[in-house]
Amino acid sequence: MDEKEYIIDRLDDQINWYDKKSAQNKKYYTFVRIISVTMSACIPILTGMVLEYNFLLHIIAIIGGLLVISESITSLFKLQENWTRYRSITEQLRHEKIAFQTNTGVYRDVEAPFADLVERCESIISSENANWANLNSNKKEGKR
């Protein structure tokens, strides 16, 4: 694989994938948090009206249950952690690409800058893959 192929087929592809996943997780996290905050704000407001409208007790209970579910979703899918981790990886890979293309930083005055780029980018990508594999193996062990 030559330099151009690597940058287009591997590096840009990974940057785009992590960027897309970061944006998705941010969107989901923000949506669930808005729902949670809104439901949390409704509980004290509705509680103040319970003496006048008894049926509100049922609504408050439902809101409380939905609040637990929304917080559990955020925790279970690690939306905020994934969003920030994927954003960090995206920026690391972009940084490597720009430094390589401009012959700056670690790529300045180096004998084989392309080999260094590949090693550094693959190290970033493989460490994320190892983290993912560890996380999933821990989940499977917890099911037993």
VOPAGU-2260 file (C-alpha; in pm, 1 decimal, decimal comma):
REM VOPAGU-2260
SITE   aa  ch    i         X         Y         Z
SITE  MET   A    0       0,0       0,0       0,0
SITE  ASP   A    1     150,6     330,5     -98,6
SITE  GLU   A    2     124,8     662,6      80,6
SITE  LYS   A    3    -176,7     796,5    -109,8
SITE  GLU   A    4    -370,8     469,7     -77,1
SITE  TYR   A    5    -300,1     451,3     295,6
SITE  ILE   A    6    -413,4     806,7     360,1
SITE  ILE   A    7    -732,2     773,8     154,6
SITE  ASP   A    8    -829,5     411,3     215,6
SITE  ARG   A    9    -720,0     369,1     574,9
SITE  LEU   A   10    -648,3     695,5     755,7
SITE  ASP   A   11    -927,5     910,4     610,7
SITE  ASP   A   12   -1167,3     616,4     642,7
SITE  GLN   A   13   -1085,9     579,1    1013,6
SITE  ILE   A   14   -1103,6     954,3    1073,9
SITE  ASN   A   15   -1446,7     964,6     910,1
SITE  TRP   A   16   -1570,0     659,5    1104,7
SITE  TYR   A   17   -1461,6     796,5    1443,4
SITE  ASP   A   18   -1594,9    1142,1    1355,6
SITE  LYS   A   19   -1935,2     997,1    1259,2
SITE  LYS   A   20   -1953,5     778,0    1571,6
SITE  SER   A   21   -1853,7    1071,0    1791,4
SITE  ALA   A   22   -2129,2    1287,2    1642,1
SITE  GLN   A   23   -2387,7    1007,9    1682,2
SITE  ASN   A   24   -2298,5     946,9    2046,0
SITE  LYS   A   25   -2302,6    1320,6    2118,7
SITE  LYS   A   26   -2647,3    1351,7    1958,4
SITE  TYR   A   27   -2787,8    1053,7    2151,4
SITE  TYR   A   28   -2629,3    1168,4    2478,0
SITE  THR   A   29   -2762,3    1522,6    2439,1
SITE  PHE   A   30   -3111,1    1397,6    2352,0
SITE  VAL   A   31   -3128,9    1161,2    2650,4
SITE  ARG   A   32   -2990,7    1428,1    2885,8
SITE  ILE   A   33   -3247,5    1684,8    2767,5
SITE  ILE   A   34   -3524,4    1432,3    2829,8
SITE  SER   A   35   -3382,3    1351,0    3175,5
SITE  VAL   A   36   -3347,9    1714,8    3279,0
SITE  THR   A   37   -3696,8    1795,7    3153,6
SITE  MET   A   38   -3850,3    1502,5    3340,7
SITE  SER   A   39   -3653,7    1590,1    3655,2
SITE  ALA   A   40   -3784,2    1946,4    3641,4
SITE  CYS   A   41   -4143,9    1822,7    3602,0
SITE  ILE   A   42   -4142,7    1615,6    3920,8
SITE  PRO   A   43   -4129,8    1902,5    4175,4
SITE  ILE   A   44   -4373,8    2108,9    3971,2
SITE  LEU   A   45   -4628,5    1826,3    3955,9
SITE  THR   A   46   -4569,4    1730,4    4319,4
SITE  GLY   A   47   -4688,2    2076,6    4422,4
SITE  MET   A   48   -5021,7    2008,9    4252,3
SITE  VAL   A   49   -5085,4    1657,1    4388,5
SITE  LEU   A   50   -5323,7    1768,7    4666,8
SITE  GLU   A   51   -5547,8    1930,8    4411,9
SITE  TYR   A   52   -5513,8    1664,4    4139,5
SITE  ASN   A   53   -5460,3    1314,2    4279,7
SITE  PHE   A   54   -5409,3    1156,1    3936,5
SITE  LEU   A   55   -5075,0    1338,5    3919,7
SITE  LEU   A   56   -4929,2    1077,4    4156,6
SITE  HIS   A   57   -4948,2     825,6    3873,4
SITE  ILE   A   58   -4786,9    1067,3    3629,1
SITE  ILE   A   59   -4508,4    1143,9    3875,3
SITE  ALA   A   60   -4446,0     771,0    3920,8
SITE  ILE   A   61   -4432,2     720,4    3544,0
SITE  ILE   A   62   -4195,1    1014,0    3502,2
SITE  GLY   A   63   -3973,7     873,9    3778,1
SITE  GLY   A   64   -3961,0     536,4    3604,2
SITE  LEU   A   65   -3880,9     695,8    3269,0
SITE  LEU   A   66   -3609,8     900,6    3436,7
SITE  VAL   A   67   -3444,8     583,5    3569,3
SITE  ILE   A   68   -3466,8     426,4    3222,8
SITE  SER   A   69   -3312,8     729,1    3049,1
SITE  GLU   A   70   -3025,1     747,2    3297,9
SITE  SER   A   71   -2970,4     373,1    3260,9
SITE  ILE   A   72   -2951,5     406,5    2882,8
SITE  THR   A   73   -2686,8     677,1    2916,1
SITE  SER   A   74   -2486,2     458,4    3150,2
SITE  LEU   A   75   -2537,3     127,7    2969,5
SITE  PHE   A   76   -2436,5     255,9    2626,1
SITE  LYS   A   77   -2166,5     488,5    2767,3
SITE  LEU   A   78   -2281,4     762,9    2535,2
SITE  GLN   A   79   -2075,7    1043,5    2686,3
SITE  GLU   A   80   -1761,0     830,8    2721,9
SITE  ASN   A   81   -1787,6     706,8    2362,2
SITE  TRP   A   82   -1853,6    1056,0    2232,1
SITE  THR   A   83   -1544,8    1203,4    2400,0
SITE  ARG   A   84   -1320,3     900,7    2329,6
SITE  TYR   A   85   -1415,2     889,5    1960,9
SITE  ARG   A   86   -1367,2    1266,9    1932,3
SITE  SER   A   87   -1023,0    1234,5    2091,0
SITE  ILE   A   88    -920,6     956,4    1850,9
SITE  THR   A   89   -1048,6    1157,9    1553,8
SITE  GLU   A   90    -838,7    1456,5    1657,6
SITE  GLN   A   91    -529,4    1241,9    1723,2
SITE  LEU   A   92    -552,3    1087,5    1376,9
SITE  ARG   A   93    -610,9    1428,0    1215,5
SITE  HIS   A   94    -312,5    1567,3    1401,9
SITE  GLU   A   95     -91,3    1285,6    1273,8
SITE  LYS   A   96    -213,0    1336,4     917,4
SITE  ILE   A   97    -154,1    1713,0     921,9
SITE  ALA   A   98     188,7    1680,6    1086,0
SITE  PHE   A   99     288,1    1421,1     825,6
SITE  GLN   A  100     159,8    1623,4     530,1
SITE  THR   A  101     336,4    1938,0     650,7
SITE  ASN   A  102     658,4    1762,2     762,0
SITE  THR   A  103     626,6    1906,4    1111,2
SITE  GLY   A  104     650,1    1769,1    1462,9
SITE  VAL   A  105     772,0    1411,0    1481,8
SITE  TYR   A  106     780,8    1392,6    1100,6
SITE  ARG   A  107    1037,7    1672,7    1060,1
SITE  ASP   A  108    1380,0    1553,8     944,4
SITE  VAL   A  109    1286,5    1186,1     963,6
SITE  GLU   A  110    1426,8     920,9     730,9
SITE  ALA   A  111    1099,5     733,3     676,0
SITE  PRO   A  112     808,9     964,1     765,4
SITE  PHE   A  113     547,1     745,5     593,7
SITE  ALA   A  114     649,6     439,1     795,9
SITE  ASP   A  115     629,5     650,3    1112,6
SITE  LEU   A  116     284,1     775,8    1014,3
SITE  VAL   A  117     156,6     422,9     960,1
SITE  GLU   A  118     304,8     297,8    1289,3
SITE  ARG   A  119     168,8     589,1    1490,8
SITE  CYS   A  120    -180,4     580,5    1335,1
SITE  GLU   A  121    -209,3     202,9    1358,3
SITE  SER   A  122    -101,2     223,8    1721,7
SITE  ILE   A  123    -382,7     471,6    1794,0
SITE  ILE   A  124    -636,0     256,0    1608,8
SITE  SER   A  125    -521,6     -74,6    1758,6
SITE  SER   A  126    -522,7      61,4    2113,7
SITE  GLU   A  127    -888,0     159,8    2063,4
SITE  ASN   A  128    -962,8    -185,5    1922,2
SITE  ALA   A  129    -795,6    -345,4    2225,2
SITE  ASN   A  130   -1002,1    -126,2    2459,3
SITE  TRP   A  131   -1317,4    -229,4    2275,1
SITE  ALA   A  132   -1226,2    -599,3    2292,2
SITE  ASN   A  133   -1151,2    -571,1    2665,7
SITE  LEU   A  134   -1480,6    -396,9    2731,6
SITE  ASN   A  135   -1678,2    -658,7    2540,3
SITE  SER   A  136   -1500,3    -953,5    2701,4
SITE  ASN   A  137   -1572,9    -803,2    3045,1
SITE  LYS   A  138   -1941,7    -773,4    2953,0
SITE  LYS   A  139   -1953,3   -1139,6    2844,4
SITE  GLU   A  140   -1781,9   -1254,0    3165,1
SITE  GLY   A  141   -2035,3   -1058,8    3369,6
SITE  LYS   A  142   -2323,5   -1249,6    3202,8
SITE  ARG   A  143   -2202,0   -1588,2    3327,0
